[in-house]
Every structure is written in structure tokens, then in C-alpha cells.
Amino acid sequence: MDPLMLLFLLIAGLTGADSVSTVSRVSAWRGGSVTIPCFYGDRYKTHVKYWCRGDYRDACTPIVHSDSPQEGKVSIRDDPDQRVFTLTINNLTAGDSGYYSCGVKISVDSDAGASLYLSVTNGSPELSVDKQEVTGVEGDSVSVQCRYRNSDSLKLWCKIRGSCTSERSGSLDGRPVLIRDDTVNRVFSVTMRALERKDTGWYWCAAGYHQIPVHITVSQTTTTTTSTELVILGHDEDGGNTDKPRWEQVLDAVLKAGTGVLYLICTIIAIQLHWSSCRKRGSNQREAVGGANTNHRTHHPT
């Protein structure tokens, strides 16, 4: 790998577990929004986190703090369990371009943080994705479309504070990954297969020196079982095991279904016979009444 790219990867967040880290260069659409994750070590779990404009080492201008979160143009959310706080900036304008910092308050005169550059463009960003939030199911796969402008740049898929993979490697921390680069449409597709719950987390696409964070959530598979399926699987409706061979369980289910169908057919035939008998009796009664009226008119004196 190019030594400059290796240096970029180190700067972009593949640093020690106790440091503050984030991506280094992000581009976004004017009028759109972007979410940026900032990671920190265990010792900062209870500290106040903040987002500011400029370099945190040069007393950058605070925008929002985790102890007074906002909902609006800029919002912050801290997740101490995952040791990450996220910043979301909405309604981006060209004036929002510039350097920003993820910061952690340590003391009055000392902070920890990491800086990045945000570029807001009128046209296509240097690198973008359709969605920064992607969901998948255990055992299934997810795909992310990373769109870029510079076709000559090296394309990577990385797990933040983890490893990276390119089109040639095909795996990420043991997870099968397929990367296909469509240089004509300038999009490289990343597909992660055989997902596990532990794959939930933040990743990023990289094209050259630009990155865009993507959060993947892997949910647990859910199954629904009907009463017939319970019988076939060897469980009665009370949750007990029938302890029957599978072929007997299938046969029992078929016989029960056949009995129900036969009962329905017999019921329909009985109803038809009943109505036929009723119609016949009604017809006989009308004929008898008609004959009596005829005889009565025949013997009537003129």
C-alpha cells in the first residue's frame, strides 16, 4: 500500500483505544445533512463531549455540548456504552465548510480531541453514500453504494478503529466482503455477507483522502410458528414434545386437515338435501291445495 495512504489511515482514526478519533475529511451536499461519529476511550465515558469550529488545541468556538444537547441545525448524542458521540449537521450551506473538532472536556486547561475538515459543495461531493444508516439481519447481507468523483483514487472500506479492505483483499476482520468498482458510473459497491450481531457499528467508505461514515445495524432474526407447524416440528399447542417420528407428525397433520375438509363437505351435502326436501314438500302441498279447489268448483251448483 502507498505509504501516504497508510499514514492517512493512521490519522483517520486507527489510533489507540484511549484517544479521541474520527474521520479526517468529509464532503457533503449543500442543503443536505451529515452525521459524524467521534470515538473516545473508557476513561472519558463520564466527561462532557462537545463539537466546535476550528482546532480544539487552539480554543475552537463551541457549537454544542453533550450536557446541553440541541435539536436543530446541529445536534449531539453521546453513547457511553459504545464510547462514541455523534454530531448531526442539517441544512448544510457553503458557509459550513471548514475545520471542526470533536472534543472531550478533561479540565479547565486541558481537553482531548480530534479535528476534521468538512467540505460542502453545490455539485456532487467528492465522496457520498445514499444513506448513512443501513440495517441488516443476522445471516443475511447488506450493500452500500459509495459514489466518488476521482476515478483514480484508491477505494477502501474500513471499520472505524478496525481494519480496512480494498477490492483485492475480500475480507474485513474475518467477515466476507465484496467490493466492485464501477469506474464508468463512479460508484463502488460494498457487500458484507453472513452478518452477525457483532458487526453492528460504524464503518466508512474511503476514496483517496475523503471518507464518509456509515452505521450498520444488524438485527436478530425473528420467526413465527403456526399451530400446524408446531405439530410438524414435534410440539403440541401446550409447548410439549409429541415424541413422534417426523413422518408420523406429517401424517397426523394431513389426517387432521383431511378430516376437517370431509366434515365441511358432509355439512354442505346435508344442507342441500334439507333444502331439497323442504322444496319438495312445499310443492306437494301446493298441488294438494290446487286439486281441492278444482273439485270444489266442479260440484258447485249452477
Steps between C-alpha positions, in 0.01 A plus 500: 500500500609857426689638807298822481177302510627302799573828678152621409345189657688559822389863513140411408431319824692174525664618820523390861192396695530787753524782245226704332465418131281566198524522122728767357330642188127489415308651211123556484221651288383857552154486656555145626620361831793298631562294813852469641598250774769586755655216701664520841661273760351350817648769722288767327161328542375749761663810352313772312534472122473794261513602135677818402617691195874510454780299662429396861865573586448865402191563715249442222154657519253262678180419313330234710575302822378156609377639834269740314404317177308683230261402224526722196779577259758326719425222750720279716436158653733314736497120532735413791439124461644508149743782586391718210321831463344605172448844346231564242504821296186584301423752223862525396619816324824594328581708808510181709818387323808507721687330783311355798595300808357226718599595853496347849516724807769378737576804713484877481829521311511161329283329236533199271370495147536432130459737206348454155423706192143529369448603138150603387454506122230618260569210264586139569712452814841338470352194672143423609256220584125479453443428870728527802275262697474144366323202659540127447398165649717226649625258237398733217700766317500879459623718216628857500542712187795740531498770230823684418631768259865404457514167316877467557478501880551188710166360624478351851235370740601530865363437844570801719767404752537174310651384176447588133444300187541583132369336186784248513477370859137385526466485882470735796587361844401154372173622347461425126488828308448551129607831344416579139621823342293638212734761353250597231231609747761583766352290779652216696263256664582331830314183600550345843384139523406254778425781743522453876373720782858598583529663157283787624706819505652787305681451169616736231555512125827657391595634158838664502515731802122532542280287725129469576382319817233228478328335798388139458247347738462120497174384655408155629297271276137452600282194426126435530360149539139393441326220691527268198873571479531422871344157441731435206801613703403260781337738750140505614311823562591490871868512414568130562687268271292232328802267478376362166706430191481781249304293244235420761475868592450594134242221457310618809490854365374379160232280662381787716477727199321227297250439781415868508444512124281183509289645783449818296391302191253288702354816655447657157331180366270480803393861454428443131291187576306687768412785267409257219265313733340825614444613143342160410258508795401850412429396142281205610302722734430751222382219266264361768351842564459559128317163452260570786406835352431335164264240647319768696433704184383186305214410746382855551130541389444711190 
